[in-house]
Amino acid sequence: MSQIEKPYNLLRSRYPIRTDDILKFVYGSEHLGCARISARIKDVKSRYKVEIIGWHEENNSSLYWYQLVNNEILLEEIPEYSAYNGGQGKLI
């Protein structure tokens, strides 16, 4: 999985994610913190055409949060998808 796919997959949960968590997920826990997370977020926005918002943590301005907020719809979130086949994850 690429350095663009990893943050995208993490952000698809639509939960706010801190930069240090993205750093660990994309580059591993042994990374020294030199990574350019903002560059990866920009790449994600460009490649997947999604909207991602960001903000500083209230008590620690060195930490930044990102959240995917666009109108991307996952199949699992469509009520008709769950209703088909008893919610077994298959469209008939």
C-alpha positions in Angstrom: 0.0 0.0 0.0 1.4 3.4 -1.0 2.0 6.5 1.2 -1.1 8.0 -0.4 -3.4 5.0 0.0 -2.5 4.5 3.7 -3.7 8.0 4.9 -6.7 7.8 2.6 -7.8 4.4 4.0 -7.3 5.7 7.5 -9.3 8.9 6.9 -12.2 7.0 5.2 -13.5 6.3 8.7 -14.5 10.0 8.7 -13.3 10.2 12.3 -10.9 13.0 13.1 -7.3 11.7 13.0 -4.2 13.3 14.6 -1.0 13.9 12.6 1.0 11.7 15.0 -1.5 8.8 14.4 -1.2 9.3 10.7 2.5 9.4 11.0 2.6 6.0 12.8 0.2 4.4 10.4 1.9 5.6 7.2 5.5 5.5 8.2 5.6 3.2 11.2 6.2 3.8 14.9 9.9 4.0 14.5 9.8 7.1 12.3 11.6 10.2 13.6 8.8 12.7 12.7 10.4 14.1 9.5 7.5 13.0 7.3 5.4 15.5 5.5 1.9 14.5 6.5 0.4 17.7 5.0 2.0 16.7 1.6 0.4 13.3 1.8 -3.0 14.9 2.7 -2.7 17.2 -0.3 -1.9 14.1 -2.5 -5.0 12.3 -1.1 -7.2 15.3 -1.9 -5.8 15.5 -5.4 -5.9 11.8 -6.2 -9.2 10.9 -4.7 -11.0 14.2 -5.2 -12.1 14.4 -1.5 -12.5 17.2 0.9 -10.4 17.0 4.1 -10.5 19.6 6.8 -7.8 20.2 9.4 -7.4 22.1 12.7 -5.0 22.5 15.5 -5.5 20.7 18.8 -6.9 23.2 21.3 -4.4 22.5 24.1 -1.4 21.7 21.9 -1.0 23.7 18.8 1.8 21.4 17.5 -0.7 18.7 16.9 -3.0 18.9 14.0 -6.2 17.0 13.2 -7.5 15.9 9.8 -11.0 14.6 8.9 -12.5 13.5 5.6 -15.8 15.3 5.2 -16.8 15.1 1.6 -20.0 13.4 0.3 -18.3 10.2 -0.7 -20.8 7.4 -0.1 -19.7 4.0 0.8 -21.9 1.1 -0.2 -22.2 0.0 3.4 -23.8 3.3 4.3 -26.7 3.0 1.7 -29.8 1.6 3.5 -30.8 -0.4 0.4 -27.4 -2.1 0.4 -27.9 -3.4 4.0 -31.5 -4.4 3.3 -30.6 -6.7 0.4 -29.8 -10.3 1.2 -30.3 -9.8 4.9 -27.4 -7.4 5.2 -24.9 -10.0 4.0 -23.1 -7.5 1.9 -24.3 -8.5 -1.5 -26.4 -6.6 -4.0 -28.9 -8.8 -5.8 
